[in-house]
Amino acid sequence: MMGTLAAVLAGKKIRTFQDRYRAMVTGDIEDVDGVLKITRIHVHYHLKVPQEKQQDATEALDNYITLCPGAQSVVGCIDLTHELTLEDG
């Protein structure tokens, strides 16, 4: 997911170098009928981006999931959520 978002951001001329872009991923594993399953994944992205590119970054977050092979492989099986914290930079 992080790589796909980085590709979409690159298409909008937003750099995703290691010092500018990171993600914190959390999830839930639950007992479902006696089987442990990953039921939720939440990705909190952090991005340093100039003020004039922040709207582009928000649009990228809103659209990248449909292009992501990993996410599309589990949509409907695992609840995926994401958010983006933007920092001026």
N, CA and C atoms as an extended XYZ file, in Angstrom:
267
Properties=species:S:1:pos:R:3:atomname:S:1:resname:S:1:resid:I:1 pbc="F F F"
N         0.823       -1.187        0.000 N   MET     1
C         0.000        0.000        0.000 CA  MET     1
C         0.872        1.257        0.000 C   MET     1
N         1.908        1.234        0.824 N   MET     2
C         2.781        2.398        0.914 CA  MET     2
C         3.471        2.672       -0.420 C   MET     2
N         3.885        1.625       -1.101 N   GLY     3
C         4.542        1.786       -2.397 CA  GLY     3
C         3.604        2.321       -3.460 C   GLY     3
N         2.365        1.863       -3.448 N   THR     4
C         1.396        2.355       -4.433 CA  THR     4
C         1.087        3.817       -4.188 C   THR     4
N         0.900        4.199       -2.922 N   LEU     5
C         0.660        5.615       -2.620 CA  LEU     5
C         1.871        6.444       -3.044 C   LEU     5
N         3.085        5.949       -2.798 N   ALA     6
C         4.287        6.674       -3.216 CA  ALA     6
C         4.311        6.874       -4.727 C   ALA     6
N         3.885        5.871       -5.482 N   ALA     7
C         3.848        5.985       -6.941 CA  ALA     7
C         2.833        7.046       -7.380 C   ALA     7
N         1.680        7.072       -6.733 N   VAL     8
C         0.664        8.078       -7.071 CA  VAL     8
C         1.171        9.475       -6.699 C   VAL     8
N         1.817        9.587       -5.546 N   LEU     9
C         2.395       10.870       -5.147 CA  LEU     9
C         3.475       11.316       -6.131 C   LEU     9
N         4.309       10.387       -6.587 N   ALA    10
C         5.353       10.718       -7.562 CA  ALA    10
C         4.736       11.266       -8.851 C   ALA    10
N         3.610       10.701       -9.238 N   GLY    11
C         2.915       11.193      -10.423 CA  GLY    11
C         2.433       12.624      -10.261 C   GLY    11
N         2.275       13.055       -9.018 N   LYS    12
C         1.877       14.431       -8.719 CA  LYS    12
C         3.087       15.293       -8.350 C   LYS    12
N         4.290       14.777       -8.636 N   LYS    13
C         5.550       15.481       -8.370 CA  LYS    13
C         5.755       15.759       -6.880 C   LYS    13
N         5.361       14.792       -6.038 N   ILE    14
C         5.572       14.881       -4.593 CA  ILE    14
C         6.609       13.831       -4.222 C   ILE    14
N         7.688       14.271       -3.608 N   ARG    15
C         8.785       13.379       -3.238 CA  ARG    15
C         8.426       12.562       -1.994 C   ARG    15
N         8.883       11.320       -1.988 N   THR    16
C         8.610       10.432       -0.854 CA  THR    16
C         9.895        9.808       -0.323 C   THR    16
N        10.921       10.628       -0.195 N   PHE    17
C        12.163       10.131        0.384 CA  PHE    17
C        11.915        9.706        1.827 C   PHE    17
N        12.788        8.872        2.331 N   GLN    18
C        12.628        8.290        3.671 CA  GLN    18
C        12.465        9.349        4.761 C   GLN    18
N        13.113       10.480        4.637 N   ASP    19
C        12.986       11.519        5.656 CA  ASP    19
C        11.700       12.333        5.515 C   ASP    19
N        10.911       12.074        4.471 N   ARG    20
C         9.687       12.827        4.221 CA  ARG    20
C         8.414       11.982        4.325 C   ARG    20
N         8.558       10.671        4.282 N   TYR    21
C         7.393        9.799        4.105 CA  TYR    21
C         7.561        8.551        4.950 C   TYR    21
N         6.559        8.274        5.776 N   ARG    22
C         6.580        7.054        6.591 CA  ARG    22
C         5.144        6.634        6.883 C   ARG    22
N         5.020        5.421        7.394 N   ALA    23
C         3.698        4.913        7.749 CA  ALA    23
C         3.779        4.094        9.028 C   ALA    23
N         2.743        4.183        9.816 N   MET    24
C         2.567        3.362       11.011 CA  MET    24
C         1.357        2.474       10.721 C   MET    24
N         1.601        1.171       10.789 N   VAL    25
C         0.541        0.219       10.464 CA  VAL    25
C         0.137       -0.538       11.726 C   VAL    25
N        -1.160       -0.576       11.974 N   THR    26
C        -1.695       -1.353       13.084 CA  THR    26
C        -2.790       -2.251       12.546 C   THR    26
N        -3.118       -3.256       13.314 N   GLY    27
C        -4.173       -4.166       12.880 CA  GLY    27
C        -4.751       -4.934       14.036 C   GLY    27
N        -5.813       -5.632       13.749 N   ASP    28
C        -6.484       -6.472       14.738 CA  ASP    28
C        -6.529       -7.903       14.241 C   ASP    28
N        -6.212       -8.805       15.151 N   ILE    29
C        -6.354      -10.232       14.883 CA  ILE    29
C        -7.412      -10.739       15.845 C   ILE    29
N        -8.414      -11.409       15.309 N   GLU    30
C        -9.533      -11.881       16.124 CA  GLU    30
C        -9.771      -13.367       15.902 C   GLU    30
N       -10.367      -13.974       16.897 N   ASP    31
C       -10.808      -15.364       16.796 CA  ASP    31
C       -12.152      -15.365       16.072 C   ASP    31
N       -12.171      -15.909       14.888 N   VAL    32
C       -13.396      -16.004       14.091 CA  VAL    32
C       -13.712      -17.479       13.915 C   VAL    32
N       -14.695      -17.953       14.647 N   ASP    33
C       -15.094      -19.364       14.591 CA  ASP    33
C       -13.922      -20.299       14.868 C   ASP    33
N       -13.101      -19.927       15.850 N   GLY    34
C       -11.987      -20.771       16.246 CA  GLY    34
C       -10.724      -20.618       15.410 C   GLY    34
N       -10.738      -19.686       14.477 N   VAL    35
C        -9.572      -19.444       13.622 CA  VAL    35
C        -9.119      -17.995       13.815 C   VAL    35
N        -7.823      -17.807       14.064 N   LEU    36
C        -7.309      -16.447       14.176 CA  LEU    36
C        -7.225      -15.822       12.783 C   LEU    36
N        -7.827      -14.634       12.659 N   LYS    37
C        -7.844      -13.941       11.370 CA  LYS    37
C        -7.481      -12.483       11.560 C   LYS    37
N        -6.776      -11.934       10.587 N   ILE    38
C        -6.585      -10.492       10.540 CA  ILE    38
C        -7.908       -9.897       10.069 C   ILE    38
N        -8.506       -9.070       10.902 N   THR    39
C        -9.812       -8.507       10.551 CA  THR    39
C        -9.747       -7.027       10.173 C   THR    39
N        -8.723       -6.312       10.674 N   ARG    40
C        -8.601       -4.889       10.385 CA  ARG    40
C        -7.136       -4.493       10.232 C   ARG    40
N        -6.894       -3.598        9.271 N   ILE    41
C        -5.582       -2.991        9.090 CA  ILE    41
C        -5.802       -1.485        8.943 C   ILE    41
N        -5.053       -0.720        9.734 N   HIS    42
C        -5.125        0.737        9.638 CA  HIS    42
C        -3.727        1.265        9.345 C   HIS    42
N        -3.615        2.102        8.335 N   VAL    43
C        -2.338        2.694        7.952 CA  VAL    43
C        -2.420        4.202        8.174 C   VAL    43
N        -1.513        4.701        9.001 N   HIS    44
C        -1.430        6.145        9.256 CA  HIS    44
C        -0.161        6.649        8.584 C   HIS    44
N        -0.344        7.348        7.474 N   TYR    45
C         0.766        7.900        6.717 CA  TYR    45
C         1.150        9.272        7.273 C   TYR    45
N         2.431        9.578        7.234 N   HIS    46
C         2.960       10.895        7.566 CA  HIS    46
C         3.762       11.364        6.360 C   HIS    46
N         3.527       12.605        5.949 N   LEU    47
C         4.196       13.121        4.757 CA  LEU    47
C         4.560       14.585        4.962 C   LEU    47
N         5.830       14.904        4.708 N   LYS    48
C         6.279       16.296        4.664 CA  LYS    48
C         6.137       16.752        3.225 C   LYS    48
N         5.372       17.792        3.032 N   VAL    49
C         5.097       18.255        1.673 CA  VAL    49
C         4.879       19.772        1.710 C   VAL    49
N         5.334       20.486        0.668 N   PRO    50
C         5.080       21.929        0.639 CA  PRO    50
C         3.578       22.228        0.666 C   PRO    50
N         3.240       23.343        1.233 N   GLN    51
C         1.833       23.759        1.371 CA  GLN    51
C         1.080       23.670        0.038 C   GLN    51
N         1.736       24.084       -1.042 N   GLU    52
C         1.050       24.120       -2.337 CA  GLU    52
C         0.778       22.729       -2.919 C   GLU    52
N         1.361       21.682       -2.340 N   LYS    53
C         1.147       20.315       -2.820 CA  LYS    53
C         0.256       19.493       -1.879 C   LYS    53
N        -0.214       20.097       -0.794 N   GLN    54
C        -0.971       19.327        0.188 CA  GLN    54
C        -2.318       18.843       -0.348 C   GLN    54
N        -2.978       19.624       -1.173 N   GLN    55
C        -4.241       19.177       -1.773 CA  GLN    55
C        -3.993       17.988       -2.703 C   GLN    55
N        -2.918       18.023       -3.455 N   ASP    56
C        -2.563       16.894       -4.327 CA  ASP    56
C        -2.305       15.634       -3.507 C   ASP    56
N        -1.648       15.793       -2.362 N   ALA    57
C        -1.372       14.638       -1.496 CA  ALA    57
C        -2.663       14.044       -0.958 C   ALA    57
N        -3.588       14.890       -0.571 N   THR    58
C        -4.883       14.414       -0.068 CA  THR    58
C        -5.649       13.677       -1.166 C   THR    58
N        -5.618       14.201       -2.373 N   GLU    59
C        -6.280       13.539       -3.502 CA  GLU    59
C        -5.641       12.183       -3.792 C   GLU    59
N        -4.323       12.101       -3.676 N   ALA    60
C        -3.630       10.830       -3.895 CA  ALA    60
C        -4.100        9.788       -2.887 C   ALA    60
N        -4.229       10.179       -1.621 N   LEU    61
C        -4.705        9.256       -0.590 CA  LEU    61
C        -6.118        8.776       -0.910 C   LEU    61
N        -6.943        9.660       -1.421 N   ASP    62
C        -8.331        9.305       -1.731 CA  ASP    62
C        -8.451        8.331       -2.898 C   ASP    62
N        -7.396        8.223       -3.724 N   ASN    63
C        -7.520        7.436       -4.955 CA  ASN    63
C        -6.584        6.241       -5.103 C   ASN    63
N        -5.542        6.143       -4.308 N   TYR    64
C        -4.520        5.122       -4.553 CA  TYR    64
C        -5.001        3.695       -4.289 C   TYR    64
N        -5.944        3.506       -3.399 N   ILE    65
C        -6.334        2.159       -2.960 CA  ILE    65
C        -6.862        1.307       -4.116 C   ILE    65
N        -7.506        1.936       -5.079 N   THR    66
C        -8.033        1.173       -6.219 CA  THR    66
C        -6.929        0.688       -7.149 C   THR    66
N        -5.741        1.272       -7.028 N   LEU    67
C        -4.595        0.890       -7.859 CA  LEU    67
C        -3.654       -0.078       -7.151 C   LEU    67
N        -3.907       -0.364       -5.876 N   CYS    68
C        -2.972       -1.123       -5.054 CA  CYS    68
C        -3.272       -2.632       -5.104 C   CYS    68
N        -2.360       -3.426       -5.656 N   PRO    69
C        -2.580       -4.872       -5.739 CA  PRO    69
C        -2.774       -5.520       -4.372 C   PRO    69
N        -1.981       -5.109       -3.385 N   GLY    70
C        -2.114       -5.691       -2.048 CA  GLY    70
C        -3.465       -5.398       -1.434 C   GLY    70
N        -3.875       -4.152       -1.494 N   ALA    71
C        -5.166       -3.764       -0.932 CA  ALA    71
C        -6.308       -4.437       -1.682 C   ALA    71
N        -6.232       -4.450       -2.994 N   GLN    72
C        -7.314       -5.037       -3.784 CA  GLN    72
C        -7.417       -6.548       -3.564 C   GLN    72
N        -6.336       -7.167       -3.136 N   SER    73
C        -6.350       -8.604       -2.865 CA  SER    73
C        -7.140       -8.954       -1.608 C   SER    73
N        -7.249       -7.994       -0.680 N   VAL    74
C        -7.922       -8.299        0.588 CA  VAL    74
C        -9.193       -7.487        0.827 C   VAL    74
N        -9.522       -6.571       -0.080 N   VAL    75
C       -10.756       -5.798        0.065 CA  VAL    75
C       -11.930       -6.769        0.161 C   VAL    75
N       -12.763       -6.542        1.134 N   GLY    76
C       -13.900       -7.430        1.351 CA  GLY    76
C       -13.610       -8.517        2.372 C   GLY    76
N       -12.347       -8.782        2.631 N   CYS    77
C       -11.945       -9.786        3.622 CA  CYS    77
C       -11.404       -9.133        4.892 C   CYS    77
N       -10.695       -8.038        4.709 N   ILE    78
C       -10.088       -7.304        5.814 CA  ILE    78
C       -10.537       -5.856        5.698 C   ILE    78
N       -10.956       -5.283        6.821 N   ASP    79
C       -11.358       -3.883        6.848 CA  ASP    79
C       -10.108       -3.024        6.775 C   ASP    79
N        -9.931       -2.265        5.686 N   LEU    80
C        -8.770       -1.403        5.486 CA  LEU    80
C        -9.157        0.050        5.709 C   LEU    80
N        -8.391        0.736        6.537 N   THR    81
C        -8.586        2.165        6.715 CA  THR    81
C        -7.231        2.841        6.623 C   THR    81
N        -7.258        4.127        6.307 N   HIS    82
C        -6.014        4.873        6.218 CA  HIS    82
C        -6.278        6.341        6.516 C   HIS    82
N        -5.227        7.016        6.910 N   GLU    83
C        -5.301        8.458        7.132 CA  GLU    83
C        -3.946        9.055        6.813 C   GLU    83
N        -3.931       10.354        6.620 N   LEU    84
C        -2.711       11.054        6.230 CA  LEU    84
C        -2.522       12.279        7.100 C   LEU    84
N        -1.365       12.365        7.732 N   THR    85
C        -0.973       13.567        8.450 CA  THR    85
C         0.041       14.300        7.594 C   THR    85
N        -0.273       15.549        7.277 N   LEU    86
C         0.611       16.348        6.446 CA  LEU    86
C         1.385       17.323        7.322 C   LEU    86
N         2.661       17.448        7.000 N   GLU    87
C         3.539       18.380        7.699 CA  GLU    87
C         4.147       19.286        6.633 C   GLU    87
N         4.153       20.578        6.890 N   ASP    88
C         4.731       21.507        5.929 CA  ASP    88
C         6.227       21.260        5.811 C   ASP    88
N         6.681       21.092        4.599 N   GLY    89
C         8.108       20.832        4.432 CA  GLY    89
C         8.585       20.871        3.034 C   GLY    89
